[in-house]
């Protein structure tokens, strides 16, 4: 019998759960005895785990990024579910289905990719269109762009999350730009497509999501500038002033120096890109915490570090709460491109290693359509 997913756990239930260890700490009780503090995850979400007893027998038998099977009790602590572990053992890869442990967009990556390519091909400025097509015609970039998460954990932290996030911003650009006649929509599309492109090399996603050595040393903005520079070497007629604008949008999109931007946005399109990026990120954070805390009691979710507040569970507050919907991990795209969830399409060949990070072959196999 298959173990339940994190999303399906119910308060005060005793269950056996298979999970990926996202974080592991060995701490000390007041008595000096050790206890385990874990973050356990599968494709539907994550849960804090605590093991208080018989810890010495198991604490050295597994590490972060291992798969484990745990039996225990689901409780509520600080308005969030917590798994109190009674028994624990490490499990081998052949005992699990890789596809159960990696959150992925519920939007079809092939459909999203086709829409994004059509948006790029509709760009009127030939220089911008040429640059974006040069980027997407690079098969290594295209493969990674279709499957990379948008972040390690804050927003769109699931496979194909970057693609979903960028496509959402592109749609927002097309909606908002006509409201402000002085906005260049082509430049907005360039900023939307390129602002986070460095994340395809900044992040690794062969088990849990993590930073590569390259990501730790440089960050996604610097990596993005390198990538753009590589493509522009083959576009000698690209205007230098336009290049400066594109690069400025990349390095300023976080909006504030204290948030990692080396410059604050200094022209209209850069300012608008920052706000659209921030809005889309925060709306996804809001969706995710409401989805994660759907089963908790009370009118508010747990406190969100990313949003710096708890979020009102409006249906519960209005007395309109309905039974939880079937598990999802990402909001669907609008009806014009909505499609039933499908496995990530096959990616030709393994992703070449970069700073020691590759998408694991077993994960690749798990995500390929089944015959």
C-alpha positions as CSV (number, residue, x, y, z in Angstrom):
1,X,0.0,0.0,0.0
2,X,1.4,3.4,-1.0
3,X,2.1,5.8,1.8
4,X,0.1,9.1,1.9
5,X,1.5,12.3,0.5
6,X,2.3,15.3,2.8
7,X,-0.7,17.2,1.5
8,X,-3.1,14.4,2.6
9,X,-2.0,14.2,6.2
10,X,-4.6,14.9,8.8
11,X,-4.2,16.2,12.4
12,X,-4.0,13.5,15.1
13,X,-3.5,10.7,12.7
14,X,-0.8,8.1,13.0
15,X,0.7,7.2,9.6
16,X,3.7,5.8,7.8
17,X,5.2,8.3,5.4
18,X,7.9,8.1,2.8
19,X,9.8,11.4,2.4
20,X,12.9,13.1,1.1
21,X,15.0,14.7,3.8
22,X,15.3,18.4,2.9
23,X,17.0,19.4,6.2
24,X,18.5,17.5,9.1
25,X,19.8,18.8,12.5
26,X,20.9,16.9,15.5
27,X,20.0,19.0,18.6
28,X,20.1,18.5,22.3
29,X,17.3,18.2,24.8
30,X,17.7,19.9,28.2
31,X,18.7,16.5,29.5
32,X,21.6,16.4,27.1
33,X,20.1,13.6,25.0
34,X,20.0,14.2,21.2
35,X,16.8,14.7,19.2
36,X,16.3,15.1,15.5
37,X,14.8,18.2,13.8
38,X,14.0,17.4,10.1
39,X,12.2,19.0,7.2
40,X,10.5,16.2,5.2
41,X,9.1,16.6,1.7
42,X,7.4,15.0,-1.3
43,X,6.0,16.5,-4.5
44,X,2.9,17.9,-2.6
45,X,4.7,19.9,0.1
46,X,6.9,19.7,3.2
47,X,6.4,19.2,6.9
48,X,8.6,19.7,10.0
49,X,9.6,16.5,11.7
50,X,10.8,15.9,15.2
51,X,12.1,12.6,16.7
52,X,12.5,12.7,20.4
53,X,13.2,9.1,21.5
54,X,15.7,6.4,20.4
55,X,17.5,8.9,18.3
56,X,21.0,7.6,18.9
57,X,20.1,4.4,17.1
58,X,19.2,6.1,13.8
59,X,20.7,9.6,13.6
60,X,23.8,8.5,11.8
61,X,22.0,6.1,9.4
62,X,20.8,8.8,6.9
63,X,21.7,12.3,5.7
64,X,20.1,15.3,4.0
65,X,18.8,14.3,0.5
66,X,18.3,10.7,1.5
67,X,14.9,9.0,1.3
68,X,13.5,7.8,4.6
69,X,10.3,6.0,5.8
70,X,8.9,7.2,9.1
71,X,6.0,6.3,11.3
72,X,4.6,8.8,13.7
73,X,1.8,11.2,14.7
74,X,0.7,14.3,12.9
75,X,0.2,17.2,15.4
76,X,-0.3,20.9,15.2
77,X,2.4,23.2,16.6
78,X,2.2,27.0,16.1
79,X,-0.7,26.5,13.7
80,X,1.4,24.3,11.4
81,X,1.4,20.5,11.1
82,X,4.4,18.7,12.7
83,X,5.3,15.1,12.3
84,X,6.3,13.5,15.6
85,X,8.5,10.5,14.5
86,X,8.3,7.2,16.4
87,X,10.2,5.0,14.0
88,X,12.6,5.9,11.1
89,X,14.7,4.0,8.6
90,X,16.6,5.0,5.4
91,X,15.2,3.5,2.2
92,X,17.0,2.8,-1.0
93,X,16.2,4.4,-4.3
94,X,14.8,1.2,-5.8
95,X,12.1,1.2,-3.1
96,X,10.6,4.5,-4.1
97,X,9.1,6.2,-7.2
98,X,11.2,9.3,-7.9
99,X,8.2,11.1,-9.4
100,X,6.5,11.1,-6.0
101,X,9.2,13.4,-4.5
102,X,9.7,16.3,-6.8
103,X,7.1,19.1,-7.0
104,X,6.4,20.2,-10.5
105,X,4.2,22.8,-12.2
106,X,0.7,21.6,-13.0
107,X,0.9,23.5,-16.3
108,X,2.2,21.5,-19.2
109,X,5.8,22.6,-19.9
110,X,5.4,22.0,-23.6
111,X,2.4,24.3,-23.8
112,X,4.0,27.0,-21.7
113,X,7.2,26.8,-23.8
114,X,5.2,27.1,-27.0
115,X,3.4,30.2,-25.7
116,X,6.6,31.8,-24.5
117,X,8.2,31.2,-27.9
118,X,5.2,32.8,-29.7
119,X,5.4,35.9,-27.4
120,X,9.1,36.2,-28.3
121,X,8.4,35.8,-32.0
122,X,5.8,38.6,-31.8
123,X,8.3,41.1,-30.5
124,X,8.5,44.0,-33.0
125,X,12.0,45.2,-32.3
126,X,14.2,43.1,-34.5
127,X,17.3,43.5,-32.2
128,X,15.4,42.3,-29.1
129,X,13.7,39.5,-31.0
130,X,17.0,38.4,-32.4
131,X,18.6,38.3,-28.9
132,X,15.8,36.4,-27.3
133,X,15.6,33.8,-30.1
134,X,19.4,33.4,-30.0
135,X,19.0,32.6,-26.3
136,X,16.2,30.1,-26.8
137,X,17.7,28.5,-29.8
138,X,20.6,27.3,-27.6
139,X,19.4,23.8,-26.8
140,X,21.2,23.6,-23.5
141,X,19.6,26.8,-22.3
142,X,16.2,25.7,-23.7
143,X,16.3,22.3,-21.8
144,X,17.2,23.9,-18.5
145,X,14.7,26.8,-18.9
146,X,11.9,24.3,-19.4
147,X,12.5,22.4,-16.2
148,X,14.4,24.7,-13.7
149,X,12.6,26.0,-10.6
150,X,12.4,29.8,-10.1
151,X,13.8,29.7,-6.6
152,X,15.2,27.3,-4.0
153,X,12.1,27.7,-1.7
154,X,10.5,31.2,-1.7
155,X,8.3,31.2,-4.9
156,X,7.7,28.9,-7.8
157,X,10.0,26.4,-6.1
158,X,9.0,23.5,-8.3
159,X,10.1,22.0,-11.6
160,X,9.2,24.2,-14.5
161,X,8.6,27.0,-12.0
162,X,10.9,29.4,-13.8
163,X,9.0,28.9,-17.0
164,X,5.7,29.4,-15.3
165,X,6.9,32.5,-13.5
166,X,8.4,34.1,-16.6
167,X,5.3,33.4,-18.7
168,X,3.1,34.9,-16.1
169,X,5.2,38.1,-16.1
170,X,5.1,38.2,-19.9
171,X,1.3,38.1,-19.8
172,X,1.3,40.9,-17.2
173,X,3.6,42.9,-19.5
174,X,1.2,42.6,-22.4
175,X,-1.8,43.5,-20.1
176,X,-0.2,46.5,-18.3
177,X,1.9,48.1,-21.0
178,X,-1.1,49.6,-23.0
179,X,-2.2,51.4,-19.8
180,X,1.0,53.4,-19.9
181,X,1.7,54.7,-23.5
182,X,5.3,55.6,-22.7
183,X,6.2,52.0,-21.9
184,X,8.0,49.9,-24.5
185,X,6.4,46.5,-24.4
186,X,9.2,44.9,-26.4
187,X,11.7,46.0,-23.8
188,X,9.4,44.7,-21.1
189,X,9.3,41.3,-22.7
190,X,13.1,41.3,-22.9
191,X,13.4,42.0,-19.2
192,X,10.8,39.4,-18.3
193,X,12.5,36.6,-20.3
194,X,16.0,37.4,-19.2
195,X,15.8,38.8,-15.6
196,X,16.0,35.3,-14.0
197,X,17.6,33.3,-16.7
198,X,20.8,32.9,-14.6
199,X,18.8,30.7,-12.3
200,X,19.1,27.8,-14.8
201,X,22.8,27.6,-13.7
202,X,22.5,29.1,-10.2
203,X,20.2,26.3,-8.9
204,X,20.6,22.5,-8.9
205,X,17.6,20.2,-8.7
206,X,18.8,16.7,-8.8
207,X,17.4,16.0,-5.3
208,X,16.3,18.8,-3.1
209,X,16.7,22.3,-4.7
210,X,20.0,23.9,-3.8
211,X,22.6,26.4,-5.0
212,X,25.4,25.3,-7.3
213,X,29.0,26.5,-6.6
214,X,28.6,28.9,-9.5
215,X,25.4,30.2,-8.0
216,X,27.0,30.7,-4.6
217,X,29.9,32.5,-6.1
218,X,28.2,34.7,-8.7
219,X,24.4,34.8,-8.3
220,X,21.8,34.6,-11.0
221,X,22.1,38.3,-12.1
222,X,25.9,38.0,-12.9
223,X,25.3,34.7,-14.6
224,X,22.6,36.2,-16.7
225,X,24.9,39.1,-17.8
226,X,27.4,36.5,-18.9
227,X,24.8,34.6,-20.9
228,X,23.5,37.7,-22.6
229,X,27.1,38.8,-23.4
230,X,27.8,35.4,-25.0
231,X,24.8,35.8,-27.4
232,X,25.5,39.4,-28.2
233,X,29.0,38.5,-29.5
234,X,27.2,37.0,-32.5
235,X,24.9,40.0,-32.8
236,X,27.4,42.8,-33.7
237,X,24.7,45.2,-34.8
238,X,22.9,45.2,-31.5
239,X,22.7,48.8,-30.3
240,X,25.0,49.4,-27.3
241,X,22.5,51.8,-25.6
242,X,19.8,49.1,-25.9
243,X,22.2,46.6,-24.4
244,X,22.7,48.8,-21.5
245,X,19.0,49.0,-20.9
246,X,18.5,45.2,-21.1
247,X,21.4,44.6,-18.7
248,X,20.2,47.3,-16.3
249,X,16.8,45.5,-16.1
250,X,18.6,42.3,-15.2
251,X,20.7,43.8,-12.4
252,X,18.0,46.0,-10.9
253,X,14.9,43.8,-11.0
254,X,15.0,43.1,-7.2
255,X,14.3,46.8,-6.8
256,X,16.4,47.6,-3.8
257,X,20.1,47.4,-3.1
258,X,19.5,45.5,0.2
259,X,17.6,42.8,-1.8
260,X,20.6,42.0,-4.0
261,X,20.3,44.5,-6.9
262,X,23.5,46.3,-7.7
263,X,21.4,49.2,-9.0
264,X,17.9,50.4,-8.3
265,X,15.6,50.6,-11.4
266,X,16.3,53.9,-13.2
267,X,13.8,54.0,-16.1
268,X,10.2,53.2,-16.5
269,X,10.4,49.7,-17.9
270,X,12.9,48.6,-15.2
271,X,10.6,50.0,-12.5
272,X,7.6,48.3,-13.9
273,X,9.5,45.0,-14.4
274,X,10.5,45.1,-10.7
275,X,6.9,45.5,-9.5
276,X,5.4,42.9,-11.9
277,X,8.1,40.4,-10.8
278,X,7.5,41.2,-7.1
279,X,3.7,40.9,-7.5
280,X,3.9,37.6,-9.3
281,X,6.3,36.2,-6.7
282,X,4.1,37.4,-3.8
283,X,0.9,36.0,-5.3
284,X,2.6,32.6,-5.7
285,X,3.8,32.8,-2.1
286,X,0.2,33.6,-1.0
287,X,-1.2,30.7,-3.1
288,X,1.3,28.3,-1.8
289,X,0.9,29.1,1.9
290,X,-2.9,28.9,1.6
291,X,-2.5,25.6,-0.1
292,X,-0.1,24.3,2.5
293,X,-2.1,25.3,5.5
294,X,-5.5,24.4,4.1
295,X,-6.1,21.8,6.8
296,X,-5.1,23.9,9.9
297,X,-7.8,25.4,12.2
298,X,-8.5,29.0,12.6
299,X,-8.8,31.9,10.2
300,X,-5.1,32.5,9.5
301,X,-2.3,30.5,8.2
302,X,1.1,30.2,10.0
303,X,3.4,33.2,9.7
304,X,5.1,33.5,6.3
305,X,8.7,34.6,6.4
306,X,8.6,35.5,2.7
307,X,5.4,37.7,3.1
308,X,6.3,38.8,6.6
309,X,2.7,38.1,7.8
310,X,0.2,35.4,8.3
311,X,-2.5,35.2,5.6
312,X,-6.3,35.2,6.2
313,X,-8.0,32.0,5.1
314,X,-10.9,33.9,3.6
315,X,-13.3,31.0,3.0
316,X,-12.9,29.9,6.6
317,X,-13.4,33.5,7.8
318,X,-16.6,33.8,5.7
319,X,-17.8,30.4,6.6
320,X,-17.6,29.2,3.0
321,X,-14.8,26.7,3.4
322,X,-15.3,23.6,1.2
323,X,-13.5,20.2,1.4
324,X,-9.9,20.5,0.2
325,X,-9.6,20.1,-3.6
326,X,-7.5,17.3,-5.2
327,X,-3.7,17.9,-4.6
328,X,-2.1,20.5,-6.8
329,X,1.3,22.2,-6.6
330,X,0.9,25.2,-8.9
331,X,-2.0,27.4,-10.1
332,X,-3.2,26.5,-13.6
333,X,-2.6,28.8,-16.5
334,X,-5.6,30.8,-17.9
335,X,-8.2,28.9,-19.8
336,X,-6.8,30.0,-23.2
337,X,-3.8,27.7,-22.6
338,X,-5.0,25.5,-19.8
339,X,-4.3,21.8,-20.2
340,X,-4.7,18.7,-18.0
341,X,-1.5,18.0,-16.0
342,X,0.9,15.8,-17.9
343,X,4.4,14.5,-17.1
344,X,7.2,16.7,-18.1
345,X,8.0,15.9,-21.7
346,X,11.2,14.0,-22.5
347,X,14.4,16.1,-22.6
348,X,16.8,14.8,-25.2
349,X,20.0,13.7,-23.5
350,X,21.3,14.4,-20.0
351,X,21.9,17.9,-18.9
352,X,25.6,18.7,-19.1
353,X,27.2,19.1,-15.7
354,X,27.9,22.6,-14.5
355,X,29.6,23.2,-11.2
356,X,28.9,19.6,-10.3
357,X,25.1,19.9,-10.7
358,X,23.1,17.8,-13.1
359,X,19.5,16.7,-13.2
360,X,19.6,13.1,-12.0
361,X,19.1,10.5,-14.6
362,X,16.5,8.7,-12.4
363,X,14.5,11.9,-12.0
364,X,14.7,12.4,-15.8
365,X,13.3,8.9,-16.3
366,X,10.6,9.4,-13.7
367,X,9.3,12.5,-15.4
368,X,9.2,11.0,-18.9
369,X,5.8,10.0,-20.2
370,X,5.0,6.4,-19.6
371,X,4.3,4.2,-22.6
